[in-house]
């Protein structure tokens, strides 16, 4: 069996951390959506994934993972 973990693309929370605007005590970024760059990163998998023999997909319920 082969297991592959793929992380979500860039989210608004990632941008906030990188710009030092992230506040860990706030829930503002708890379910942050993807940025345009993050959606582009995620869609890059669309070209590769169909060639895999996928038996099961597990996904976080957070919006950035579902996108």
C-alpha positions as CSV (number, residue, x, y, z in Angstrom):
1,X,0.0,0.0,0.0
2,X,1.2,3.5,-0.9
3,X,0.1,6.5,1.2
4,X,0.6,10.0,0.0
5,X,-0.2,13.2,2.0
6,X,-0.8,16.4,0.1
7,X,-1.0,19.7,1.9
8,X,-3.4,22.4,0.9
9,X,-2.2,25.3,-1.2
10,X,-1.5,28.8,0.2
11,X,-4.3,30.0,2.4
12,X,-5.1,33.5,3.8
13,X,-3.7,32.3,7.1
14,X,-0.4,31.5,5.5
15,X,-0.2,35.0,4.1
16,X,-1.0,36.5,7.5
17,X,1.7,34.5,9.1
18,X,4.2,35.5,6.5
19,X,3.4,39.1,6.9
20,X,3.4,38.9,10.7
21,X,-0.3,39.9,10.7
22,X,-1.4,36.5,12.2
23,X,-3.0,36.6,15.7
24,X,-2.9,33.2,17.3
25,X,-5.5,34.2,19.8
26,X,-8.0,35.1,17.1
27,X,-10.2,32.6,15.3
28,X,-10.2,34.8,12.2
29,X,-7.9,32.4,10.2
30,X,-9.1,29.1,11.7
31,X,-10.9,28.1,8.5
32,X,-9.2,30.4,6.1
33,X,-9.9,29.8,2.4
34,X,-7.2,29.5,-0.3
35,X,-5.7,32.5,-2.0
36,X,-5.6,32.7,-5.8
37,X,-2.0,31.3,-5.6
38,X,-3.3,28.5,-3.4
39,X,-6.0,27.5,-5.9
40,X,-3.4,27.5,-8.6
41,X,-1.2,25.3,-6.5
42,X,-4.0,22.9,-5.8
43,X,-5.2,22.7,-9.4
44,X,-1.7,21.6,-10.5
45,X,-2.5,18.2,-8.9
46,X,-5.3,17.8,-11.4
47,X,-2.9,16.9,-14.2
48,X,-1.0,14.4,-12.1
49,X,-3.6,12.7,-9.9
50,X,-5.6,10.9,-12.6
51,X,-2.7,8.6,-13.4
52,X,-2.7,7.3,-9.8
53,X,-4.6,4.2,-8.8
54,X,-6.5,5.9,-5.9
55,X,-8.4,3.6,-3.6
56,X,-9.4,6.1,-0.9
57,X,-9.2,9.8,-0.3
58,X,-9.4,11.4,3.1
59,X,-9.8,15.1,3.4
60,X,-10.0,17.6,6.2
61,X,-13.4,19.4,6.6
62,X,-11.6,22.8,6.5
63,X,-12.5,24.9,3.5
64,X,-8.9,25.3,2.4
65,X,-8.6,21.5,2.1
66,X,-11.9,21.0,0.3
67,X,-11.2,23.8,-2.2
